Amino acid sequence: MRDTCRLRPGIPGLSNNIHVISIVGRFLEHARVYYFRNGGDEEYYIGSADCMKRNLERRVETLVPVEDPELRQQLRKMLEIQLYDHRSAWDMQPDGSYVQRQPRKEKEKRGSHDKLIRMTARLARDSHNHPKGKPRTVRNIGPNRA
């Protein structure tokens, strides 16, 4: 059985500036991107875990900052696509229940997964048109460098 998110948004004085959105669609796996606006400065982190009981109490998880401006810009675009999904997104309420969003306009009828697929295809196509004639690569940091 899958666990539930332990973070409760919208509780006055505690989490009134936190939003939890669940996107149900084509992909089971999803990004673990954390965005904070710390004193006006944007901070981006990627991690291995959701805020779920089994991850926070019984596992070793990691969270790392994303500092490269180009990668931060890509994460921001992906987050915006997901935050403004009115097709397949559900908003968590303070009591832990969810309310599904409804498309209000014709352009909102395409879900974030479809938009992300299109964006990724565009990025892949553009990477092959890089001025140096070879695809861009993302640096691999860690013991298994290519």
Sequence and secondary structure as in RCSB ss.txt:
>XXXX:A:sequence
MRDTCRLRPGIPGLSNNIHVISIVGRFLEHARVYYFRNGGDEEYYIGSADCMKRNLERRVETLVPVEDPELRQQL
RKMLEIQLYDHRSAWDMQPDGSYVQRQPRKEKEKRGSHDKLIRMTARLARDSHNHPKGKPRTVRNIGPNRA
>XXXX:A:secstr
    B      TTTTTT   EEE SS SS   EEEEEETTEEEEEEES  SBHHHHHSS   EEE   HHHHHHH
HHHHHHHHT  SSEEEE TTS EEE    SGGGGS HHHHHHHHHHHHHHHHTT TTSS       STT  
